[in-house]
């Protein structure tokens, strides 16, 4: 809900002009940015789907002019279609003519004509949508435009200093936790200029090989193509630029030339070399800031290295992402270095800022009777995956096949970790692999991906839904069997949420050799000095405000799993990129601050860019989504070959051509 003087946002029409009693005002149903920051009010918000006025003193003609100016900058750089490029210049020139007091009614007619042409013939959404709020202002504030024309005078704020803050976004980019410029990297693929594709990705995502393979792609849930037929295969198109770089042994492609290492003595410590730690180090190093990463494991990469199986994320590809970071002059890494509470105190005293980026590597219990973590056959998911991956990827330890071959494995879970456990168990030779999950098939697909679930089923994993372990049985040394309860969803007669209720006749037993809990993980908080009394969440993670990622202790930041709990790689990257940005300023001014671009990101995320109810017009529907080739079941389930072979060049080109290039411009006046 938002208080507005006037609004046409997303089809609503609110006009509170002339209503003296504010308590009688109609309010917007949308979460519009009426306050730019906690202490700065917004005067207006204008964007692809309308305009909202918060301050009655706003200069609406100047507002339209500045919005057109933002589009002109974009359209000049794009230049892909005449209506977009030349239309942007005409919009600006005519609005500027009116705003400076030299306009005519013919100019108004010309504005409307050009706007109509742009909305019907531009090649992409940005050209089609920019005229919409300008036409809204011309229609509903017609008297203000007419006044300037009739009296040949300047608009009231034409020569005043007013701050206009704009941001270009897209529904997919907005939904991506790392805010990757997705249309740009898809365009690079479509034009077969793969270095430009990779450059667009690395603006906010350094781990391009990795997120092109194991990202849960929430961006695809906000792809406007879904409103027409099927979403673009966004994730799989991302890997092409990264693979092109390494396959052709090209020099590292950075989003901009790394700045020389600063000789000012400032340095940052990062605890943990997983996706969050690597990302923060990369973007700090691009700014020439000295970074030291402390990692407990003997290898770099965190859970992606020792937790995500080789068949999903080949280590040679992930190592390329890691090398991108460690090759930076400003980055040094110390492995096999366990940071205790006392060591953390030492590090904090030696560095100007510290980022905690350690993971959640403690497996939680399933909550069954007779559950003892030291009983034979009880194997935490993290420990199990460590053994599998350290052996297959690095030759460290011994094969898990020695433990699991010919055995019955039961995993409890419903997320990516549990999927990795059961699919690895198949590959290590288990004769039967079962996953127990309290919810249904749809939920497990939502927690992971359709592809992940489908491939596990193909490989022979048995899924038993609406089930949970009541009791674990053992012979004094080893687990022998499990008692399992079954549940069903019972509708609420009052129309509320359906309840999960145990079935009286649903209990059964499973004989098993190994029980592997993968219900969730927790962070090892022994690293945190007790006397620091750091604020924590109810989930046992470090509390920040979720925007600047500083903890309750000045200069101590947190990002990734230790801040939020077990999260996806792309979420960890998004947090760490923001944390690095904040730290880069904090080092020099001692203040925690966000850039205008970051503030706008947060506003748009709250407002929500994607509209699942939107009716798409003007694009040819029914163009099928390309599906990349996968290794056959028999060819993959006994080894760790990469399952997803990726697109061929022709498939990638055809899939990239399905992208509708849905850029939008938004702007706030403060």
Residue pairs with C-beta under 8 A, 6 or more apart in sequence:
1 27
1 28
1 29
1 31
2 27
2 28
2 30
2 31
2 32
2 34
2 52
2 54
3 22
3 25
3 27
3 28
3 34
3 54
4 14
4 16
4 25
4 27
4 28
4 32
4 34
4 52
4 53
4 54
5 16
5 17
5 53
5 54
5 55
5 56
5 58
6 14
6 15
6 16
6 17
6 51
6 52
6 53
6 140
7 13
7 14
7 28
7 32
7 50
7 51
7 52
7 53
8 50
8 51
8 52
8 133
8 136
8 140
9 28
9 30
9 32
9 45
9 47
9 49
9 50
9 51
9 52
10 30
10 49
10 50
10 611
11 49
11 50
12 28
12 29
12 30
12 50
14 26
14 27
14 28
15 140
16 25
16 26
17 56
19 25
28 52
30 607
31 606
31 607
31 608
32 45
32 52
32 54
32 607
33 42
33 45
33 603
33 606
33 607
33 668
34 41
34 42
34 45
34 54
35 41
35 42
36 42
36 165
36 599
36 603
36 668
36 670
37 599
40 670
41 54
41 55
41 670
42 54
42 55
42 668
42 669
42 670
43 53
43 54
43 55
43 57
43 58
43 669
43 670
44 51
44 52
44 53
44 54
44 55
44 58
44 60
44 63
44 668
44 669
45 51
45 52
45 54
45 666
45 667
45 668
45 669
46 52
46 63
46 64
46 67
46 133
46 666
46 667
46 669
47 133
47 664
47 665
47 666
47 667
48 125
48 126
48 129
48 130
48 132
48 133
48 664
48 665
48 666
49 129
49 132
49 133
49 611
50 132
50 133
50 136
51 63
51 133
51 136
51 137
53 60
58 669
59 155
59 156
59 157
59 158
59 162
60 137
60 141
60 144
61 95
61 98
61 99
61 137
61 141
61 144
61 145
61 148
61 155
61 158
62 99
62 155
62 156
62 157
62 158
62 162
63 137
63 164
63 669
64 95
64 133
64 134
64 137
64 138
65 92
65 95
65 96
65 99
65 155
66 162
66 164
66 667
66 669
67 130
67 133
67 134
67 166
67 665
67 667
68 88
68 91
68 92
68 95
68 130
68 134
69 92
70 164
70 166
70 665
70 667
71 88
71 91
71 92
71 126
71 130
71 665
72 88
72 89
72 91
72 92
74 88
74 126
74 168
74 663
74 665
75 84
75 85
75 87
75 88
75 89
75 126
75 127
76 85
76 88
76 89
78 84
78 85
78 126
79 85
80 123
80 124
81 121
81 122
81 123
81 124
81 127
83 117
83 118
83 121
83 122
83 123
83 127
84 118
84 122
84 123
84 124
84 126
84 127
87 114
87 115
87 117
87 118
87 122
87 127
87 131
88 127
88 130
90 110
90 114
91 111
91 114
91 115
91 118
91 130
91 131
91 134
94 103
94 107
94 110
94 111
94 114
95 111
95 134
97 103
97 107
98 107
98 108
98 145
98 148
98 149
98 155
99 148
99 154
99 155
99 158
100 154
100 155
100 158
101 148
101 151
101 152
101 153
101 154
101 155
102 152
103 145
103 148
103 149
104 149
105 149
107 149
108 138
108 145
108 149
111 134
111 138
112 135
112 138
114 131
115 131
115 134
115 135
116 131
118 127
118 128
118 130
118 131
119 128
119 129
119 131
119 132
120 128
122 128
123 661
124 660
124 661
124 662
124 663
125 224
125 660
125 661
125 662
125 663
125 664
126 168
126 661
126 663
126 664
126 665
128 618
129 664
129 665
130 665
138 145
144 155
147 153
148 154
148 155
162 669
163 669
163 670
164 667
164 668
164 669
165 596
165 599
165 600
165 667
165 668
165 669
165 670
166 600
166 665
166 666
166 667
166 668
167 596
167 597
167 600
167 601
167 604
167 665
167 666
167 667
168 663
168 664
168 665
169 601
169 604
169 609
169 663
169 664
169 666
170 181
170 182
170 183
170 609
170 662
170 663
170 664
171 222
171 223
171 224
171 609
171 610
171 611
171 662
171 664
172 182
172 183
172 219
172 220
172 222
172 223
172 232
172 234
172 610
172 662
173 179
173 180
173 181
173 182
173 183
173 219
173 609
174 222
174 601
174 604
174 605
174 608
174 609
174 610
175 218
175 219
175 221
175 222
175 609
175 610
176 182
176 218
176 219
176 570
176 574
177 218
177 568
177 570
177 571
177 573
177 574
177 575
178 204
178 205
178 211
178 570
178 573
178 574
178 577
179 204
179 574
179 601
180 200
180 201
180 203
180 204
180 205
180 219
180 238
181 200
181 201
181 203
181 204
182 219
182 234
183 659
183 661
183 662
183 663
184 196
184 197
184 200
185 197
185 198
185 200
185 201
185 237
185 238
185 241
186 197
186 232
186 234
186 237
186 656
186 659
187 196
187 197
187 200
187 656
187 659
187 661
188 194
188 195
188 196
188 197
188 198
188 199
188 200
188 241
189 197
189 237
189 240
189 241
189 652
189 653
189 656
190 653
190 656
190 657
190 659
192 649
192 653
194 240
194 241
194 244
194 245
195 241
195 244
195 245
195 250
195 253
196 241
197 237
197 240
197 241
197 244
198 208
198 241
198 242
198 244
198 245
198 253
199 241
199 253
199 255
200 241
201 208
201 238
201 241
201 242
202 208
202 253
202 254
202 255
203 255
204 573
204 574
204 577
205 211
205 570
205 573
205 577
206 278
206 279
206 282
206 283
206 321
206 324
206 325
206 573
207 275
207 278
207 279
207 318
207 321
207 569
207 573
208 238
208 239
208 241
208 242
208 321
209 239
209 242
209 243
209 246
209 317
209 318
209 320
209 321
210 275
210 304
210 313
210 317
210 318
210 321
210 569
211 235
211 238
211 569
211 570
211 573
212 235
212 236
212 237
212 238
212 239
212 240
212 242
212 243
213 235
213 239
213 312
213 313
213 317
213 644
214 304
214 308
214 312
214 313
214 569
215 235
215 238
215 568
215 569
215 570
216 416
216 448
216 449
216 568
216 570
217 234
217 235
217 449
218 570
219 234
219 235
220 226
220 231
220 232
220 233
220 234
220 235
221 231
221 610
222 609
222 610
223 231
223 232
223 234
224 610
224 614
224 616
224 660
224 662
225 231
225 232
225 616
225 619
225 658
225 659
225 660
226 612
227 612
227 614
227 615
227 616
228 616
228 619
228 621
229 621
229 622
229 623
229 624
229 625
230 624
230 625
231 625
232 625
232 655
232 656
232 658
232 659
233 625
233 626
233 627
233 628
233 647
233 655
236 628
236 644
236 646
236 647
236 655
237 647
237 652
237 655
237 656
239 646
240 646
240 647
240 652
242 317
242 320
242 321
243 317
243 646
244 250
245 252
245 253
245 320
246 317
246 320
252 324
252 327
254 286
255 286
256 286
258 285
258 286
258 288
258 328
258 329
258 330
259 286
259 287
259 288
260 288
260 329
261 288
261 290
261 329
261 330
262 288
262 289
262 290
266 289
266 290
266 352
266 587
266 588
267 289
267 290
267 291
267 292
267 351
267 352
268 284
268 289
268 290
268 291
268 292
268 351
268 352
268 353
268 354
268 355
268 583
268 587
269 291
269 292
269 294
269 347
269 348
269 350
269 351
269 353
269 354
269 355
270 277
270 280
270 281
270 291
270 292
270 293
270 294
270 354
270 355
270 357
271 277
271 293
271 294
271 339
271 344
271 347
271 354
271 355
271 356
271 357
271 358
271 527
272 293
272 294
272 295
272 296
272 302
272 356
272 357
272 358
272 359
272 560
272 562
273 293
273 294
273 295
273 297
273 300
273 301
273 302
273 333
273 335
274 301
274 302
274 303
274 304
274 305
274 357
274 358
274 359
274 560
274 561
274 572
275 301
275 302
275 304
275 560
275 569
275 572
275 573
275 576
276 302
276 357
276 559
276 560
276 561
276 572
276 573
276 575
276 576
277 293
277 295
277 302
277 355
277 357
277 560
277 576
278 293
278 300
278 301
278 302
278 321
278 322
278 325
278 576
279 572
279 573
279 576
279 577
279 580
280 291
280 355
280 357
280 559
280 576
280 577
280 579
280 580
280 583
281 291
281 293
281 325
281 328
281 331
281 580
282 324
282 325
282 328
282 331
282 580
283 576
283 577
283 580
283 581
283 584
284 291
284 330
284 580
284 583
284 584
285 291
285 325
285 328
285 329
285 330
285 331
286 328
287 584
288 330
289 330
289 583
289 584
289 587
290 330
291 330
291 331
291 332
292 331
292 332
292 333
292 334
292 351
293 331
293 332
293 333
293 334
294 334
294 337
294 339
294 347
295 333
295 334
295 335
295 336
295 337
296 336
296 337
296 338
296 339
296 358
297 305
297 306
297 335
297 336
298 335
298 336
298 394
298 396
299 305
299 306
299 335
299 390
299 393
299 394
299 396
300 322
300 326
300 333
300 335
301 318
301 319
301 322
302 359
303 359
303 361
303 382
303 561
304 313
304 318
304 569
305 315
305 318
305 389
305 393
306 385
306 386
306 389
306 390
306 393
307 382
307 385
307 386
307 389
307 417
307 420
308 389
308 420
309 385
309 388
309 389
309 392
309 420
309 423
309 424
309 427
309 640
310 389
310 392
310 393
310 640
310 642
311 423
311 427
311 636
311 639
311 640
311 641
311 642
311 643
312 420
312 642
312 643
312 644
314 642
315 393
315 394
325 331
326 333
339 347
339 358
339 527
340 526
340 527
341 526
341 527
341 528
341 529
341 530
342 529
344 354
344 527
344 528
344 529
345 529
347 354
348 354
348 555
348 556
352 555
352 587
353 555
353 556
353 557
353 583
353 586
353 587
354 555
354 556
354 557
355 557
355 558
355 559
355 576
355 579
355 580
355 583
356 527
356 542
356 551
356 556
356 557
356 558
356 559
356 562
356 563
357 558
357 559
357 560
357 562
357 572
357 576
358 523
358 524
358 527
358 560
358 561
358 562
359 521
359 523
359 560
359 561
359 562
360 521
360 522
360 523
360 561
360 562
360 565
360 566
361 382
361 521
361 523
361 524
362 380
362 382
362 521
362 522
362 523
362 524
363 380
363 381
363 382
363 383
363 517
363 518
363 521
364 517
364 519
364 520
364 521
364 522
365 371
365 373
365 517
365 519
366 412
366 468
366 469
366 515
366 517
366 519
368 468
368 469
368 470
368 471
368 472
368 482
369 470
369 471
369 472
370 471
370 472
370 473
370 474
371 378
371 472
372 378
372 472
372 474
373 380
375 472
375 474
375 477
375 478
375 479
376 474
376 477
376 478
376 479
377 474
377 478
377 479
377 512
377 513
377 514
377 515
378 472
378 479
378 514
378 515
378 517
379 514
379 515
379 516
380 516
380 517
381 411
381 413
381 417
381 418
381 420
381 421
381 516
381 517
381 518
381 521
382 417
382 521
384 400
384 421
384 424
384 516
385 417
385 420
385 421
385 424
387 397
387 398
387 400
387 403
388 400
388 424
388 428
390 396
390 397
391 397
391 398
391 399
391 400
392 640
399 428
400 424
400 428
401 428
401 429
403 428
403 514
404 425
404 428
404 429
404 430
404 514
405 428
405 429
405 430
406 429
406 430
406 431
407 430
407 431
407 513
407 514
408 430
408 431
408 432
408 433
408 434
408 510
408 511
408 512
408 513
408 514
409 421
409 422
409 425
409 430
409 432
409 433
409 434
409 512
409 513
409 514
409 516
410 434
410 435
410 436
410 482
410 510
410 512
410 514
410 515
410 516
411 418
411 421
411 422
411 425
411 433
411 434
411 435
411 436
411 515
411 516
411 517
411 518
412 418
412 435
412 436
412 437
412 468
412 469
412 515
412 516
412 517
412 518
412 519
413 419
413 421
413 435
413 437
413 517
413 518
413 519
414 435
414 437
414 438
414 439
414 443
414 444
414 447
414 519
415 447
415 448
415 518
415 566
416 447
416 448
416 452
416 568
417 518
417 521
417 566
418 435
418 437
418 518
418 519
419 448
419 452
419 453
419 456
421 516
421 518
422 433
422 434
422 435
422 456
422 461
423 455
423 456
423 459
423 461
425 433
425 514
425 516
426 433
426 459
426 460
426 461
426 637
427 637
427 638
427 639
427 640
429 638
430 514
432 462
433 460
433 461
433 462
434 461
434 462
434 463
434 464
434 510
434 512
435 456
435 461
435 462
435 463
435 464
436 464
436 467
436 468
436 469
436 484
437 443
437 444
437 463
437 464
437 465
437 466
437 467
438 466
438 467
438 468
438 487
438 500
439 465
439 466
440 465
440 466
440 489
441 453
441 463
441 465
444 453
444 463
444 465
445 453
451 644
455 630
455 643
456 463
457 463
458 633
459 633
459 636
459 637
460 637
464 484
466 486
466 487
466 488
466 489
466 500
467 484
467 485
467 486
467 487
468 484
468 485
468 487
469 482
469 483
469 484
469 485
469 515
470 483
470 484
470 485
470 507
471 482
471 483
472 479
472 482
472 483
472 515
473 479
473 480
473 481
473 482
473 483
474 480
478 513
479 512
479 513
479 514
479 515
480 511
480 512
481 509
481 510
481 511
481 512
482 509
482 510
482 512
482 515
483 507
483 508
483 509
484 507
484 508
484 509
484 510
485 502
485 503
485 506
485 507
486 502
486 503
486 506
486 507
486 508
487 500
487 501
487 502
487 503
487 506
488 500
488 501
488 503
488 506
489 498
489 499
489 500
489 501
490 498
490 499
490 500
490 501
491 498
492 498
492 499
520 565
520 566
521 561
521 566
522 540
523 540
523 541
523 561
523 562
523 565
525 536
525 540
528 534
528 542
532 553
533 552
534 542
534 543
534 551
534 552
534 553
534 556
535 542
535 543
535 551
535 552
536 542
536 543
537 543
539 565
541 558
541 561
541 562
541 563
541 564
541 565
542 551
542 558
542 562
542 563
543 551
543 552
544 550
544 551
544 557
544 558
544 563
547 578
547 594
547 598
547 602
548 578
548 579
548 582
548 592
548 593
548 594
549 557
549 558
549 559
549 563
549 575
549 578
549 579
549 582
550 556
550 557
550 582
550 586
550 592
551 557
551 558
555 586
557 579
557 582
557 583
558 579
559 572
559 575
559 576
559 578
559 579
560 567
560 572
560 575
560 576
561 567
561 572
563 575
564 571
564 575
578 594
578 598
581 594
581 595
581 598
582 592
582 593
582 594
585 591
585 593
586 592
586 593
594 602
600 666
600 668
603 668
604 666
609 664
616 660
619 660
623 658
625 655
625 658
626 647
626 651
626 652
626 654
626 655
628 644
628 645
628 646
628 647
628 651
629 645
629 646
629 648
630 636
630 643
630 644
630 645
631 641
631 642
631 643
631 645
635 641
636 643
647 655
